[in-house]
Amino acid sequence: MTKEEVAAAFSRGPSSRHWNLYARDEKSGTWDTFKDRVLGSSALASAKRFEDSRELATAVSRDPDGIGFVGLPYAVGVKVLKIADRGAIALRPNTLTVRTEDYPLSRRLYFYVPANAKPEAREFVRFALSPPPGQEVVEKAGFVGQKPEIAAAAETPRDAPAGYVQLILQSDRLTQDFRFRTGSSVLETKAVDDLKRLSTAMAGQYSGCSLILIGFADATGSAAANKNLTERRAQAVADQLKSEGIVPVLVTGFGHKLPVADNSTEDGRERNRRVEVWLRK
């Protein structure tokens, strides 16, 4: 389904099928994200509301015409839908697409501490963001952690360029993307932390493996300029890794090919500006 089709279903807009709607309650952060990312200014149609995501998923699993939304850990016993932004490839929600933020409805969770925060508060944030045991606790609590892992099921997009398909044939996708500021090869804030996580992983469980970095851009600018920009972005990641003693075997870019988001919106263009990381054993 496209994101517009999901919005039509939940707002009782034009739809080719009648759905029984199930939604989280007004106090839910999941509801706030769905309203912001999907409904926008449209109002939610008549739906059965739930305070508990598990109960919502169970209700949908028992209703052949049911459709609802929950956080990824609660989607048990139901069919999860591929969602596509306008003009982008459809993606199924899983650890890969959520951790890389390619899935249209993924969201970041932030820690905020005041400048005069107590040492205990700062230590808690450090622990939650650290490698094991911190990130293991995060994942046991039902959230998608940040440590890079080999993706269990990386689907090759149907419209992928032949050169891209050839590159990834003998490689595994890592659950980490790097993103950039518009029109530049300057890494965004989260990407700087992700570099540290990737360096640690390559020196540990993935030592002896080789990296492939593949850059992509939004649709702003000419094809030639975008191709050059994506190569510079991939090289920017490679240069940072080289300072940690890690030298990728291949660094390349494919311009504005394979968008994962709507290029007509700023949020979509931001998500399309990325470098994928592949691992070759």
Contacts in CASP RR format, 6 or more apart in sequence:
PFRMAT RR
TARGET T0000
AUTHOR 0000-0000-0000
METHOD contacts of the structure
MODEL  1
MTKEEVAAAFSRGPSSRHWNLYARDEKSGTWDTFKDRVLGSSALASAKRF
EDSRELATAVSRDPDGIGFVGLPYAVGVKVLKIADRGAIALRPNTLTVRT
EDYPLSRRLYFYVPANAKPEAREFVRFALSPPPGQEVVEKAGFVGQKPEI
AAAAETPRDAPAGYVQLILQSDRLTQDFRFRTGSSVLETKAVDDLKRLST
AMAGQYSGCSLILIGFADATGSAAANKNLTERRAQAVADQLKSEGIVPVL
VTGFGHKLPVADNSTEDGRERNRRVEVWLRK
1 81 0 8 1.000
1 82 0 8 1.000
1 83 0 8 1.000
1 84 0 8 1.000
1 90 0 8 1.000
2 83 0 8 1.000
2 84 0 8 1.000
2 85 0 8 1.000
2 86 0 8 1.000
2 90 0 8 1.000
3 37 0 8 1.000
3 38 0 8 1.000
3 83 0 8 1.000
3 84 0 8 1.000
3 85 0 8 1.000
3 86 0 8 1.000
3 104 0 8 1.000
3 105 0 8 1.000
3 262 0 8 1.000
4 86 0 8 1.000
5 15 0 8 1.000
6 38 0 8 1.000
6 81 0 8 1.000
6 83 0 8 1.000
7 13 0 8 1.000
7 38 0 8 1.000
7 39 0 8 1.000
7 40 0 8 1.000
7 42 0 8 1.000
8 14 0 8 1.000
8 15 0 8 1.000
9 15 0 8 1.000
9 17 0 8 1.000
9 19 0 8 1.000
9 21 0 8 1.000
9 67 0 8 1.000
10 21 0 8 1.000
10 23 0 8 1.000
10 34 0 8 1.000
10 38 0 8 1.000
10 39 0 8 1.000
10 42 0 8 1.000
10 44 0 8 1.000
10 45 0 8 1.000
10 47 0 8 1.000
10 67 0 8 1.000
11 39 0 8 1.000
11 42 0 8 1.000
11 43 0 8 1.000
11 44 0 8 1.000
11 45 0 8 1.000
12 45 0 8 1.000
12 46 0 8 1.000
13 42 0 8 1.000
13 45 0 8 1.000
17 65 0 8 1.000
18 65 0 8 1.000
19 65 0 8 1.000
19 66 0 8 1.000
19 67 0 8 1.000
20 48 0 8 1.000
20 63 0 8 1.000
20 65 0 8 1.000
20 66 0 8 1.000
20 67 0 8 1.000
21 44 0 8 1.000
21 45 0 8 1.000
21 46 0 8 1.000
21 47 0 8 1.000
21 48 0 8 1.000
21 66 0 8 1.000
21 67 0 8 1.000
21 68 0 8 1.000
22 47 0 8 1.000
22 48 0 8 1.000
22 50 0 8 1.000
22 56 0 8 1.000
22 59 0 8 1.000
22 60 0 8 1.000
22 63 0 8 1.000
22 66 0 8 1.000
22 67 0 8 1.000
22 68 0 8 1.000
23 31 0 8 1.000
23 34 0 8 1.000
23 44 0 8 1.000
23 47 0 8 1.000
23 48 0 8 1.000
23 49 0 8 1.000
23 50 0 8 1.000
23 56 0 8 1.000
23 68 0 8 1.000
23 69 0 8 1.000
24 30 0 8 1.000
24 31 0 8 1.000
24 34 0 8 1.000
24 49 0 8 1.000
24 50 0 8 1.000
24 51 0 8 1.000
24 53 0 8 1.000
24 56 0 8 1.000
24 69 0 8 1.000
24 70 0 8 1.000
25 31 0 8 1.000
25 49 0 8 1.000
25 50 0 8 1.000
25 51 0 8 1.000
26 49 0 8 1.000
27 51 0 8 1.000
28 51 0 8 1.000
30 53 0 8 1.000
30 69 0 8 1.000
30 70 0 8 1.000
30 71 0 8 1.000
33 105 0 8 1.000
33 107 0 8 1.000
34 69 0 8 1.000
34 105 0 8 1.000
35 44 0 8 1.000
37 104 0 8 1.000
37 105 0 8 1.000
37 107 0 8 1.000
38 105 0 8 1.000
48 59 0 8 1.000
50 56 0 8 1.000
50 59 0 8 1.000
53 70 0 8 1.000
53 71 0 8 1.000
53 74 0 8 1.000
54 74 0 8 1.000
54 76 0 8 1.000
56 68 0 8 1.000
56 70 0 8 1.000
56 74 0 8 1.000
57 70 0 8 1.000
57 74 0 8 1.000
57 75 0 8 1.000
57 76 0 8 1.000
57 77 0 8 1.000
57 78 0 8 1.000
59 66 0 8 1.000
60 66 0 8 1.000
60 67 0 8 1.000
60 68 0 8 1.000
60 78 0 8 1.000
61 77 0 8 1.000
61 78 0 8 1.000
69 105 0 8 1.000
72 93 0 8 1.000
72 94 0 8 1.000
72 95 0 8 1.000
72 98 0 8 1.000
72 144 0 8 1.000
73 142 0 8 1.000
73 143 0 8 1.000
75 93 0 8 1.000
80 92 0 8 1.000
80 93 0 8 1.000
81 92 0 8 1.000
82 90 0 8 1.000
82 91 0 8 1.000
82 92 0 8 1.000
83 90 0 8 1.000
83 91 0 8 1.000
83 93 0 8 1.000
83 103 0 8 1.000
83 104 0 8 1.000
83 105 0 8 1.000
84 90 0 8 1.000
84 91 0 8 1.000
84 104 0 8 1.000
85 104 0 8 1.000
85 259 0 8 1.000
85 260 0 8 1.000
85 261 0 8 1.000
85 262 0 8 1.000
85 268 0 8 1.000
86 262 0 8 1.000
86 264 0 8 1.000
87 259 0 8 1.000
87 262 0 8 1.000
87 263 0 8 1.000
88 104 0 8 1.000
88 259 0 8 1.000
88 260 0 8 1.000
88 261 0 8 1.000
88 262 0 8 1.000
88 263 0 8 1.000
88 272 0 8 1.000
89 157 0 8 1.000
89 158 0 8 1.000
89 159 0 8 1.000
89 258 0 8 1.000
89 259 0 8 1.000
89 260 0 8 1.000
91 97 0 8 1.000
91 102 0 8 1.000
91 103 0 8 1.000
91 104 0 8 1.000
91 260 0 8 1.000
92 103 0 8 1.000
92 155 0 8 1.000
93 103 0 8 1.000
93 105 0 8 1.000
93 106 0 8 1.000
94 152 0 8 1.000
94 153 0 8 1.000
95 144 0 8 1.000
95 149 0 8 1.000
95 151 0 8 1.000
95 152 0 8 1.000
95 175 0 8 1.000
96 102 0 8 1.000
96 151 0 8 1.000
96 152 0 8 1.000
96 153 0 8 1.000
96 154 0 8 1.000
96 173 0 8 1.000
96 175 0 8 1.000
97 103 0 8 1.000
97 106 0 8 1.000
98 106 0 8 1.000
98 144 0 8 1.000
99 144 0 8 1.000
99 145 0 8 1.000
99 146 0 8 1.000
99 175 0 8 1.000
99 176 0 8 1.000
100 175 0 8 1.000
100 176 0 8 1.000
100 177 0 8 1.000
100 274 0 8 1.000
100 276 0 8 1.000
101 108 0 8 1.000
101 177 0 8 1.000
101 179 0 8 1.000
101 271 0 8 1.000
102 177 0 8 1.000
102 260 0 8 1.000
102 261 0 8 1.000
102 271 0 8 1.000
102 274 0 8 1.000
104 260 0 8 1.000
104 261 0 8 1.000
108 190 0 8 1.000
109 143 0 8 1.000
111 125 0 8 1.000
111 128 0 8 1.000
111 129 0 8 1.000
113 121 0 8 1.000
113 122 0 8 1.000
113 125 0 8 1.000
127 134 0 8 1.000
128 134 0 8 1.000
128 135 0 8 1.000
128 137 0 8 1.000
128 138 0 8 1.000
129 135 0 8 1.000
129 146 0 8 1.000
129 193 0 8 1.000
131 147 0 8 1.000
131 197 0 8 1.000
131 200 0 8 1.000
135 145 0 8 1.000
135 146 0 8 1.000
135 147 0 8 1.000
138 145 0 8 1.000
138 146 0 8 1.000
139 145 0 8 1.000
146 193 0 8 1.000
146 194 0 8 1.000
146 197 0 8 1.000
147 197 0 8 1.000
147 201 0 8 1.000
148 174 0 8 1.000
148 175 0 8 1.000
148 176 0 8 1.000
148 194 0 8 1.000
148 197 0 8 1.000
148 198 0 8 1.000
148 201 0 8 1.000
148 277 0 8 1.000
149 174 0 8 1.000
149 175 0 8 1.000
150 172 0 8 1.000
150 173 0 8 1.000
150 174 0 8 1.000
150 175 0 8 1.000
150 279 0 8 1.000
151 172 0 8 1.000
151 173 0 8 1.000
151 174 0 8 1.000
151 175 0 8 1.000
154 168 0 8 1.000
154 172 0 8 1.000
154 173 0 8 1.000
156 165 0 8 1.000
156 168 0 8 1.000
157 258 0 8 1.000
159 258 0 8 1.000
160 257 0 8 1.000
160 258 0 8 1.000
161 254 0 8 1.000
161 257 0 8 1.000
161 258 0 8 1.000
163 254 0 8 1.000
164 214 0 8 1.000
164 254 0 8 1.000
164 257 0 8 1.000
164 258 0 8 1.000
167 212 0 8 1.000
167 214 0 8 1.000
167 250 0 8 1.000
167 252 0 8 1.000
167 278 0 8 1.000
168 212 0 8 1.000
168 278 0 8 1.000
170 280 0 8 1.000
171 212 0 8 1.000
171 278 0 8 1.000
171 279 0 8 1.000
171 280 0 8 1.000
172 278 0 8 1.000
172 279 0 8 1.000
172 280 0 8 1.000
172 281 0 8 1.000
173 276 0 8 1.000
173 277 0 8 1.000
173 278 0 8 1.000
173 279 0 8 1.000
174 198 0 8 1.000
174 277 0 8 1.000
174 278 0 8 1.000
174 279 0 8 1.000
176 194 0 8 1.000
176 197 0 8 1.000
176 198 0 8 1.000
176 277 0 8 1.000
177 274 0 8 1.000
177 275 0 8 1.000
177 276 0 8 1.000
177 277 0 8 1.000
178 187 0 8 1.000
178 191 0 8 1.000
178 194 0 8 1.000
178 195 0 8 1.000
178 233 0 8 1.000
178 237 0 8 1.000
178 274 0 8 1.000
178 275 0 8 1.000
178 277 0 8 1.000
179 187 0 8 1.000
179 188 0 8 1.000
179 190 0 8 1.000
179 191 0 8 1.000
179 270 0 8 1.000
179 271 0 8 1.000
179 273 0 8 1.000
179 274 0 8 1.000
179 275 0 8 1.000
180 186 0 8 1.000
180 187 0 8 1.000
180 188 0 8 1.000
180 191 0 8 1.000
180 233 0 8 1.000
180 236 0 8 1.000
180 273 0 8 1.000
180 274 0 8 1.000
180 275 0 8 1.000
181 187 0 8 1.000
181 188 0 8 1.000
181 273 0 8 1.000
182 218 0 8 1.000
182 220 0 8 1.000
182 269 0 8 1.000
182 270 0 8 1.000
182 273 0 8 1.000
183 220 0 8 1.000
183 229 0 8 1.000
183 273 0 8 1.000
185 229 0 8 1.000
185 232 0 8 1.000
185 233 0 8 1.000
185 235 0 8 1.000
185 236 0 8 1.000
186 236 0 8 1.000
187 195 0 8 1.000
187 236 0 8 1.000
187 237 0 8 1.000
187 240 0 8 1.000
195 237 0 8 1.000
195 240 0 8 1.000
195 241 0 8 1.000
195 244 0 8 1.000
198 241 0 8 1.000
198 246 0 8 1.000
198 277 0 8 1.000
199 241 0 8 1.000
199 244 0 8 1.000
199 246 0 8 1.000
202 209 0 8 1.000
202 211 0 8 1.000
202 241 0 8 1.000
202 244 0 8 1.000
202 246 0 8 1.000
203 244 0 8 1.000
203 246 0 8 1.000
206 279 0 8 1.000
209 279 0 8 1.000
209 280 0 8 1.000
209 281 0 8 1.000
210 248 0 8 1.000
210 249 0 8 1.000
210 279 0 8 1.000
210 280 0 8 1.000
210 281 0 8 1.000
211 241 0 8 1.000
211 246 0 8 1.000
211 248 0 8 1.000
211 249 0 8 1.000
211 277 0 8 1.000
211 278 0 8 1.000
211 279 0 8 1.000
211 280 0 8 1.000
212 248 0 8 1.000
212 249 0 8 1.000
212 250 0 8 1.000
212 251 0 8 1.000
212 252 0 8 1.000
212 277 0 8 1.000
212 278 0 8 1.000
212 279 0 8 1.000
212 280 0 8 1.000
213 234 0 8 1.000
213 235 0 8 1.000
213 237 0 8 1.000
213 238 0 8 1.000
213 248 0 8 1.000
213 250 0 8 1.000
213 251 0 8 1.000
213 252 0 8 1.000
213 275 0 8 1.000
213 276 0 8 1.000
213 277 0 8 1.000
213 278 0 8 1.000
214 234 0 8 1.000
214 252 0 8 1.000
214 253 0 8 1.000
214 254 0 8 1.000
214 275 0 8 1.000
214 276 0 8 1.000
214 278 0 8 1.000
215 230 0 8 1.000
215 231 0 8 1.000
215 233 0 8 1.000
215 234 0 8 1.000
215 252 0 8 1.000
215 253 0 8 1.000
215 254 0 8 1.000
215 255 0 8 1.000
215 274 0 8 1.000
215 275 0 8 1.000
215 276 0 8 1.000
216 230 0 8 1.000
216 253 0 8 1.000
216 254 0 8 1.000
216 255 0 8 1.000
216 256 0 8 1.000
216 257 0 8 1.000
216 258 0 8 1.000
216 259 0 8 1.000
216 272 0 8 1.000
216 273 0 8 1.000
216 274 0 8 1.000
216 275 0 8 1.000
216 276 0 8 1.000
217 226 0 8 1.000
217 229 0 8 1.000
217 230 0 8 1.000
217 233 0 8 1.000
217 255 0 8 1.000
217 256 0 8 1.000
217 272 0 8 1.000
217 273 0 8 1.000
218 226 0 8 1.000
218 256 0 8 1.000
218 259 0 8 1.000
218 263 0 8 1.000
218 268 0 8 1.000
218 269 0 8 1.000
218 270 0 8 1.000
218 272 0 8 1.000
218 273 0 8 1.000
219 226 0 8 1.000
219 256 0 8 1.000
219 259 0 8 1.000
219 263 0 8 1.000
219 269 0 8 1.000
219 272 0 8 1.000
220 226 0 8 1.000
220 263 0 8 1.000
220 269 0 8 1.000
223 255 0 8 1.000
223 256 0 8 1.000
226 255 0 8 1.000
226 256 0 8 1.000
227 253 0 8 1.000
227 254 0 8 1.000
227 255 0 8 1.000
229 255 0 8 1.000
230 253 0 8 1.000
230 254 0 8 1.000
230 255 0 8 1.000
230 275 0 8 1.000
231 251 0 8 1.000
231 252 0 8 1.000
231 253 0 8 1.000
233 253 0 8 1.000
233 273 0 8 1.000
233 275 0 8 1.000
234 251 0 8 1.000
234 252 0 8 1.000
234 253 0 8 1.000
234 275 0 8 1.000
235 251 0 8 1.000
237 251 0 8 1.000
237 275 0 8 1.000
237 277 0 8 1.000
238 247 0 8 1.000
238 248 0 8 1.000
238 251 0 8 1.000
241 247 0 8 1.000
241 248 0 8 1.000
249 280 0 8 1.000
256 263 0 8 1.000
256 272 0 8 1.000
259 272 0 8 1.000
260 271 0 8 1.000
260 272 0 8 1.000
260 274 0 8 1.000
261 267 0 8 1.000
261 268 0 8 1.000
261 269 0 8 1.000
261 270 0 8 1.000
261 271 0 8 1.000
261 272 0 8 1.000
262 268 0 8 1.000
263 269 0 8 1.000
263 272 0 8 1.000
END
